Amino acid sequence: MKPFQAGECTGLLAGSLNNVFSNREPWQVAAMTATTVLGTVWLWGFINQDENVFVRGKRQFFRFAKRFPAVRRKIDAEISKARADFEDEIRKSCDGLNWSVELPENGLGREEILQLVDKHLTIGHYDWREGRVSGAVYGYKQELVELITEVYGKTSYTNPLHPDIFPGVCKMEAEVVRMACTLFQGDANSCGTMTTGGTESILMACKAYRDYALETRNVQRPNMIVPRTVHAAFDKAAQYFKIHIKYVEVNPKTFEVNVAEMEHEINGNTILLVGSAPNFPYGTMDDIEAIAALGVKCKIPVHVDACLGSFVVALTREAGYKIRPFDFSVNGVTSISADTHKYGFAPKGTSIIMYSDQKYLDHQFTVTTDWPGGIYGSPTVNGSRAGGNIAACWATMMSFGHDGYLEATKRIVDTSRYIEAAIRKVDGVFIFGKPATSVVAVGSKVFDIFRLSDALCKLGWNLNALQFPSGIHLCVTDMHTQAGVADKFIADFKACVTEIMKDPGQPVEGKMAIYGVAQGIPDRTVVGEVTRAFLSSMYYTPARK
């Protein structure tokens, strides 16, 4: 039998194509060719997107389903009911207060305004000053409040957008950044800026790396690879800056990211790898050394989100506890975000984004050169910034000093370990992974954990609810280190679990039931619509009469 030759194959292909195009007008040949080429290009692009076909198909299915009038009416009715419930909660919480829906005809006096402020601060169901709240308020000492109040008063109208007018405030910001860089083991090349919070710090890092990758590698369709447990601010950054976010699952026992899977997800469009130190849901720390080594190997920047851990995670090792290396001492770590308004104990509205090198920070900056108003440059999202916040943060750090923060770290981690040890002895519950610093996350395989959250809520404790899987966590702050607070929490925790275990199969009821229901809704856009309704309700005011 004669062997089949390559030339014969080419001839057969050419013959087939000639048959297809025989008896066709030239314009038809051109149209068929163009359609085939464009269709192939579209199909290639559709298949080779970072987001897989299944996820996109699922989203399209739900989008199509919601176009049916009956489905849309049902969803709209449920969302309207949820919005009404949210607004009713707002009205109840503000009961006894008058609403201002227009400017007062005459300005109010000082004493009247202060009385109104005091009334507004008395509403609410939880006593955060007594350490009844997870996170939220990380420290409160009257003498520091008095100092900060005076400092903010002196600097409340300053604005570092004008460095020629307020050079002293700019100096304060530079010193806050440098002190933080030093705390996180940065060298002389380390740099950064202050921001208004952890979310903005994360946004700025993502923006910087997107622009850096565009300039240095011409990456047009950027993606970043993050742990499933990473803070939601990375998803916000992805939405704002058109960066595709690729989530990597965590180990179901340690709740640390699977670094091997991170490597598998890397492609030519990857601009950033991320690890948490620690993460918000479980308080566990990712293997930053392994992620950084992967970044060095693949020449990709690595960001460490230490917003929650902030100064506590920076000082945990010095305080005498074991903790993995995670800061600028680790080769490959190119940026760190840390919140000074958490364990830096500054007033709300300050955080720091730090880089290992100026080349990354340069891409964080936004510059407009051709505006008729002049050359305009800004380091962060905001143009004008509150100089009072910068000064208050600076004053807080100067007041605490290194030893003050170290002592606070010892108190907080001691208390966290004390609570963790006590909870591990309680039957019916378990702790997620190994808490790195101050977050203790709890779940149950015996009963609905949201029943425990509801029971503790009724006793005045406010904890954070987690999903996928269901859980709750306590973020220990300096407020919980006050005498008797930890012991009271442990006693209430044990008593609630004991009561629940009498009938562990009973379903959760009331407000906490929504968390279990929300996890079971396959179309997450519906959950998003309900969340938007909740956010809108926060701006509720009664109709003007």
N, C-alpha and C positions, 0 to 999 in steps of 0.2 A: 504494500500500500504506500502511495506517495506521501511523504511528510507534508503537513500543512505549513506553508511559508507565511512569514509576516507580510510580505508583499501582497499575497493573495487576500489576506484579511483586510488590508487597506483597500484593495480593489473592491471587495464585497461591500465594505462600508460606503465607499464612494458611489458604487452602483445603487445601493439602497437610497442614499440621499438624492441621487439624480432622479430616481423613480418618484420620490416624494414631491420633488419640485418640478417634475415634467409637466408640460402643458399649463404652467402657472405664469401669470403676468409678472413682470419685474417688481411691481409694487407689492404683489402678494408675497413674493420671495422675501422682499425686504421686511414686510410686516411680520411674516412668520419667524424670520431670523431674530428680529428685535424682540418679539414676544417671548421666544425661547430663551434668549439671553437674559432679558429682564426678569423672567419668571425664575430662572436658575439662580440669579443673584438674590432675588427676594427669598427663595427657599433656603439658600445657604445662610443668609442673614437671620432668618427665622429660627433655623435649627441651631445655629452657633451663637445665640445670645447667652449671656451669663446665667439668666434665669431659665430653668429647664422648661421643656414643653408641657409637662404635666401641670406645673404651677400656673403657667399662663393659660392653659386650657381650662383649669378649674376656675380661675378668675373670670374668664369669658363666659363660662357656663352660668355662674351666679349672676353676672351682669345681664345676661340674656333673660334669665328666669325672672329677675326683678322688673322686667319690662311688661310682664303680664299684669293687667289692671288689678286682678284679684290679689295677687301676691303683693303688689305695690301698696294697695289699700291696707292690707293687713300690717305691713311693715310700718306704714305711716301712722296707723292707729296706735301701734305699740310704742312708737317713738313719741307721739304726742302725749300718751299716758305717762311715759317716763319723764318727759319734760315737765308735765304738770306736777308730778310727784317731787321732782327736784326743786321746783319753785316753791312748793308747799313747805319743804324742809327749810328753805331759806327764810320764808315768812315766819315760821315757827321759831327759828334760831334768833331772829331779830325782833321777836315780840317785845313790846314795851319801848321800842325805839321809834322816833319819828323819821320819816323818809324825806330827804331833800331832793326834789326833782327839778328845781330851778334855783338860781342864785337868790340868796336872801336879799330882800329889798334894801336893807341896811346891814353893813358888816357887823359881825358879832364881836363882842369884847373878848379879851384874853381869858378871863375866868370862865366865861360861858363856853368858849371853845375847849378849854382844858377839861371842864366837867363832861362835855360831850365825848371827848376822847376817852375819858375814864369809863364812861358808860359802855362805849363800844368795846372796850377791852375786857369788860366783865362777862360778856356773853360767850358761850362756848361750853362744851360738856366735859372737858378734860383739864385737869390741873397740871399743866406742864412744869410749873415751878416746883412741884413736889415729885418730879421724876416719873410721872404717870404716862409719858408719851415716848414712843419709839422714835429716835432721831429728832427731826424738826428743830428743836432748840438744844444746842450742844453744850452750852455753858451759860451760867448767869450768876454774876456776883455784883452786889449793889455798888461796891466801890468802883468796880470797872465800868459799870453802867454810868455812874456819875462822871468818870473821867471821859468816856466816849461821848457822852452828851455835850460836855463842854468843848471837846475837840471838834465834834461835828458842827456845833454852833459857830465856832470860829471860822470853819472852812466850808460851810454849807453852800456858799455862792461861788466857790472857786471852780475852775474848769481847765483841766490840763490840755484841752484842745488849743489853748493859747499859752504856750510855754514861755513866751516873752513876758506875759503878764503874771503868770503864776509859776515861776521856775521852782519855787520851794516845794510845791505839790508834786511837780514832775520828779524832783529829787527823791521825795518820799516814795513814789511808785518805783523808781529805779532801785531804791534800797530794799523795798519789800521783795522785789523779784530776785535781787542778788542774795538776800538772806535765805530765801526759799531754795534757790539753786544750790547754795552751799549745804543746806540741810539735806538735800537729795543727792549729795555727792557730785555735783556738777563742777567741772574745771573752769578755767578762765574763759574758755570759749562758750560756755553755757550762757543762755540768754532767755528772754521771754517778755511777757507783758502781763498786766493784771486784766481781768475781765469782770463781768457782773455776776458770774456764777459758773458752776461746772459745765452746764450745757453750752455756754458761750465758749468756754475753754476748749471743749471738744469740737465744737463747730469750727473754731479757728484752726485747730490742728488739721482737720479734714480739708478745709479750704486751702491751707498752706501746701499740703501734700498733693492735692489735686493739681494746683498750679505748678508745683515743682515738677511733677511727672509730665505735665504738658510741655513745659519748657525744655526739660532735659531729655525726655524720651518720646515726646510727641504723642502721648497717650490720649486718645480721643474719646474712648469709652471706659473711663476708670472704674475699678472696683476695689473694695477693701474687704479683708477677711477678718471676721470678728467672732468671738465666742457667742453662743446662744444667750449666755447670761450677761453680756455686755450691757452697759447702760443704754436706755432708749434714746439718749441724745445722739448716738451714732446713727440711728434710723432717721432722726430729724435732720442731721447733717446730710445724709444720703438724699433725702427729699429736697432739701434746699439747694444742694450743689450738684445734683444729677450724678451721683456716684452710686453704682450698684453695690448693694451690701450682700455679702455672702456669709451666711451663718454656719458655724461649725458646732456640732453638738458637744456636750460635755460628758465626761465619764459619769455614769449614773451612781457611782459610789463616792467618788472624790469631789464631784461637781467642779472639776478643773477641765479646761478645754483640751481636746484631743489634738495634739500638735502634729501628729502624723497626718491627720485629716486636713489640717491647715495647709500643710505642704502640698497635698493632693489638689487643693483648690486653687493654687497659685497658677496664674497664666501671665501672658505678656501685658495685660491691662491692669494687673494688680499694683496699686500705689501704696498700700498700707496694710500692716499686720497689727493687731491690737490684742493686748492682754489686760486683765483687771487685777488691781492690787489694793484691796480685794474687790470682788464684785458685789453689787447691791443686794441681789436676792438672798444669797446664802452666806456671804461673808468669807467665801473661800478665795484663795489666791491662785491664779494661773501660774504655770511654770514659765516665768518671764525669761529665765536664762535660755531655755530651749527655744522659745519664740524668737528671742534676740539672735540666737545662733542661726536660726532659719532665715532671719532677715539679712544677716551678714552673708550667708551662703547664696541667697537669691538676689542680693543687692536691693532690698526693699526696706524702707523705713519702718520702725517699730514704735508704736505709741503705748505707753503705760497709763491706764486710767486709775489714778490714785485720788480721785476727787473725794470719794467717801472716806478713805483711810487718812488722807491729808497728813497732818503733822504727827498723828499717832502712829501710822504705819512707818513713817520716816524714822521714828524714835523707838520702835518696838524692840529692835535688837539691842540698842543701848540700854533699854530698860530691863534687860535680862531675859528676854524671851527669844525662842528660836523662830526665825522667819527666813524665808528664802530671799536671796538677793533679788532686787527688782528695780533699783534706781540707776543713775547714770554711771555707777561703778560697773555695770554690766555692759560689756561690749556689744553694740548693736542697738541699744535703747537710744532712740533719737529724740523722744519728747515725753513729757510727763505732765498730766493735769492734776492739780491739787486744790482743794477748796479751803481757803482761809476762813470762810464763814461756817465751816463745820468744826473740825478739831483744831483750827487756828483760833477759834472762839471770837472772831471778829463779827461785827453786825452783818446781817444778811446783805448780800450784794457784792461780794468780792470772791475772786478765785484767781488762780495763776496758771498760765500755760507756759511751760518751759521747754526749750530746745537745747540739743547738744551742740548746735552749730548755727551761726548767723544765717547761713544760706537757706535754712528752713524758715526762720523767722521772717526773712525778707519776702517770702512768698505769702506770708500771712497778711502783710500790709496791703492796703488798697490805695492806689494813687490815681488821681485824675489830673492830667497835665494841661488840658485845653479848655477848661471851664472859664468863662468870662470873669467869674468871681476870683480868679487866681488859681495857682497850683494848690490842689487839695490832696492831702494825705491823711489817712487815719490808720492806727494800728489794729483796731478791733472793729466789731460791728458798729458801735456807736461813734458818732462824731463828737459831740459834746458828751462829756462824762462827769460824773459826780465827784468832784474833788473831795467832798466831805467823806465819801466812802473810802477813798484811798487813804486819807489822813486818819480815819478811825481804825482802819486795818493796821496801818503803820504804828499807831499809838498802842494798839492791843499787843502787837508783837514785841514792841519795846517794853511794854509793861510786864509781860510774861517772862521774856528772856528764855534762853536755852533751858535753864534749870527748872523754870516754871512749867514749861511744856513737858519736860521729862517727867516731873512729878505727876502731872495730869495724866500722862500716858500710863504710868504705873498704876494709878488709881483706876483708870478706865479698863485696862486689860485685866487687872486683878479681878475687878467686879465681873467682867465678861466671863472669865474662866470659872469664877465661883458659881455664877448662874448656870453656865454650861454643865459643870460637874453635877449640880443638883438635878438638872433636867434629865441627864443621862440615866439617873437612877429611877425615874418615874416610868412605870409600866404603861404601855399603850401608846407611847410616843417615841419618836427618834429624832436625832439631830442630823441635818443634811451636812455631810462631809465633815471637815475639820475647820472650824472658824479660825481665821488668821489673826484677827484683831478684836473687833468690837461687835460684830453682828452674829447673833445666835438664831439660826433658822430651824423651825420645828415642823415635823409632819407626823402623820399617823397612818398605819395600815389597818387599824382596828375601827376607828370612827371618823366621821367627817371632821377634819381639823378646823373647819370654819365654825363648828359648834363651840370649840374651845375659844376661838377668837371672840365669838359673841358673848360667851360667859364672862370672859375677862373684861370685855367692853362694859358689861353691866356693873362690874366692880370698879370701873373708873380707869381701866388700862386701855390705851390705844396702841395697837400693834399693826404692822404692815401685812397685808394679804398678798400671797404669791399664787401664781398659776403655772400649770404645765411643768411639774405636778403641783397639786394644791399644797399650800403651806402657809405659815405665818412666821414673821421674824421680829425679834426685838433688837433694835440698834441701840446699844448701851452708850450713853453719853455721860458727861461729868455730872449731870443732874441725878443719874442713878447711883452715883458714888456717895450720895448723902447718907447719913446714918439711918439704917433701918429700911431703906427703899428696896434694896435687893432681897432682903429677907422677907419683906411683905409681898413682893412679886412672887417669890418662890412658894410661899405659903398659899397664896391665892391660886397659883398655877396648879399646885398639887390638889387643892380642894376642888377645883373645877374639873380636873381630869377624873378624880375619884367619883364625882357625881355623874359625869358623862358615861363612865364605864359601867354604871348600873344598867344602862340601856344603850350600848354602843351603836346599835343599828338604827337608832332614831335619826331621821333626816334633819338637816339644818333648816331653820325657819327664819323669817324676817329679812332684814336688810342683807345679812351675810349670804343668804341663799343665792343672790344674784351672781356671786363669784363662781359658784358651781355651774349655774345655768350658762353664764357667758362662755365658760370653757367648752361647753358642749355645742356651741353654735358653729357649724362648719364655715359659714360665710362670715369672715371676719369684718367685712365692710359694714355689716349690720351692727356689730359691736362698736365699730367706729362711729356710726351715726348716733348711737345712744351716748357715746362718750362726748360727741360734739354737743348733744343736747344738754349734757351735764355742764360742760364748759360754758355754754350760753347762759345757763341758769345762774351762774356765779355773778352775772351782770344784771340780774333781775332788779327792777324797781317797779313799784306799782304805777299804773297809768295815771297821768296827770289829770287832775280833776278840773 
